[in-house]
Amino acid sequence: MSDYKKRLKSERELLGEKLEKLEYFLTTANSDGVSKVDMELLKLQAKAMSTYLCVLNSRIELMSLPY
């Protein structure tokens, strides 16, 4: 496996872990100490991270296809 593909897979793994933690926080956080604005920004961040994760998955999948 190329170093490039290894880096992509590592990035995907780290991003997935961070996204999982953020989603857990968003579902379990109470309103104490987190403003509505912060919560909305965190939700937007989670959506962006999810989109990026999909892009990484697509790039890794495409690298596995024969050209």
N, C-alpha and C positions, 0 to 999 in steps of 0.2 A: 504494500500500500504506500502511495506517495506521501511525502511529508505534508503536502498541501491538503490532501484528503484527511490525514490524521488531525491536522489543525482544525479543519472544518468540523470534524466529528467531536473534537474536544470542545470547540466553541458551542456546538449544539448541545452537548451534555451540560456544560456550565449554564448556558442560557435556560435550558429546561429546568434545572434545579432552582435558579433564581425566580423564574416565572412561577413555579410551583409554590415557592415560599410566599411570593407576593399575592398570589391568588388565595392562599390560605389566610394570609393577613386580612385581605379584603373581605373574606367571608366571616372572619371571627372577631375583627376589630370592633370595639364599641366606640362610641362617639367621643369618649373622654380623651382629650389631648390631640385629636386629629380633626382639623377643621373640614368643613364640607368642601372647600376649595381643594385642600390637600387630597381628600378622598377621590374627588373627581379627576385630579391630575394623576393619582396612582392608578385609577381605572384606565385612563388614557394610556399611561405607560404600559400597563399589562396588555392592552390591545396591540400596541406597537411591538412589544416583545413577542407576542403570539404571531404576528405577521412576519416578523424577522425569523422566527423559528420555522415557519412554513417555507420561507425562502431558503434557509439553510438546508432543510430536508429535501427540497427540490433540487438544489445544487448537488447535494451528495448523491441523490438518486440518478441524476443525469450523468454523473461521473462514472456510474456503474454500467451505463449503456454502451454497447459497441458503436463505434463511429464508422 
